């Protein structure tokens, strides 16, 4: 980048004053400022467009990975289902199961305790995501359970006086 110090800028200003003249110098400086602003806006637009394209490319790659993962899961599931169907049909016909995966297929499924644990964790995490502080916790620790208006707070915390509690009149 060009190294412009204060002395070089002052020399450029003096030369511009001599060449352009004192009458046209403010107009030229204003025009140079607007051109500089336009250039900055253009560069900002280009940078934002490039970053938008990069993000879009990342999203496309992510979509591609998710699609491939879903396809592999679908293929694995179909293979597993077809092997289970073959095994059930073999047992129904009285033949011996021909699938070599009969022992490992039962271990690939989750047990009921694992499913219950995952469901419990999911419900707990969903509760944390969707709600703020629970009401029972507010009651136990003295937190606010409902919102008071400004006038209601003034009335609630107003010190009791010996005067009657009527209106101003």
N, C-alpha and C positions, 0 to 999 in steps of 0.2 A: 504494500500500500504506500501511497505517497506520504512522505514525512513532512507535514505542514506544521511548523511552529508558529508562534505568535509573530515573530519577526518576518517570516515569509508571507504570512497573511497581510501584515501591514504593508509590505512592499507591493503585493498584488493590489491592495486597495488604493495605494497612491498612484500606481500605474493606471488603474482603471479610472481614477478621478481625472488624471491628465488626458487619457485617450478619449474617454467617453464624454467627459465634461460634467460640471456640477448640476446642470439642468436635467440631463437624461439619466444620471446615475441612480436616483431612487427608483425610476421605472425599470431600469435594467436589473437592479437588485431584487425588486419585487418579482419580476419575471423569472429570475434565476431561482428565487425561493419557491415559487409555484412549480417550476420544473423539477426542482429537487424533491418537493412533496409528492408530485406525481410519480417520480422514479421510486420513492420509498413505498408508495402504495402499490405500484406495479410489482416491486420485489416482494412485498408482503403477500400479494395475491399469488404470485408464483410459488412462494414457499408454502402457503396454505394448500395450494393445489397439489404440490408434490407430496406433502404430508398426507393429504386426503387419499392420493393414489397409493401411497405406501400402506396406509391403513386398509384400504380396499383390497389390496393384494394380500395382506395378512388375513383378512376375513375370507377371501377366496381360498387361501391355503387351509385355513381352519375348517371351512365348509367341506373341502375336499377330504381332509383327514377324518372328519366326522362321518362323512358319507362312506368312506372306505371302512371305517370301524363298524358302522351300522351294517354294511354289506357283509363283512366277515362274521359279525355276530349272527346275522340272519342265516348265513351258510352253516355256521356251527350249530345253530338251533335246529335248522332243518335236518342236518345230519344226525343230530342227537335224537330228534323225534322219529326220524325214519328208522334208526337202529332200535329204538324202543318199540316201535310198531312191529318191526320184524321179530323182535324177541317175544312180544306178546302173541303174535300170530303163531310163532313156533311153539310156544307153550300151549296155545289153544289147540293146535293140531296134534299135540303130544310128542312133537319132535324135540330134540335137544337144541338149545339155543346155539346159533352159529356165530353170534357176535362175540368178538374177543374183548369188547369193551363192557361186558355186562357187570364185571366187578368194579370197574372204575367209574361207570356212569352213575352209580348210586352215591359214590363219594363226591362227585362233582356238584351235586345238589346240596343246598344248605339245609342244615337241620332246623327243626322248629324253634329251638332255643335261639339260634342265630337270627332267624327271621323275626322273632319277637324282640330281640335286642335291637336289631336294626330299626324296626317299626317304632320302638320306644324312643330311640335316639332321634329318629326323624320327627316324631311328634314334639319332642322337647325342643329341637332346633327350630321347628316351625313356630312354636309358641314364642320362642325368643325373638324370632324375626318379625312376627306379626303383631306382637303386643308390647306395650311398654311395661311399666312396673305393675305386677299383679295387685289386685285389690286386697287380698289377704295380707300381703306384705305392707301395704300402705296402712291398713288398720293396725297391724302389729307394731309398726315403727312410728306411727303418728304422722304419716305423710298425708298430703292432700288427697281427698277422694273425689271432690268436685270443685269446680271453679266458682269463686265468689266475684261478684261485680265490685267495682270500687266503692259504691255507696254501701253495699252490704258489709264490706270489710271495715269501713269507717264506723258503721253502727255497731258491729261486733266488738271492736276494740276501743270504742269511745269510753273514756272513764265515766263512771256513774257520778252524777252530780246530785245535789240536794234539791235542785229545781225540778219542776214537773217535766215529764217527758212528752210535752206537747209540741206543736209546731212553733214557728217563730213568732206568731201573733198572739 
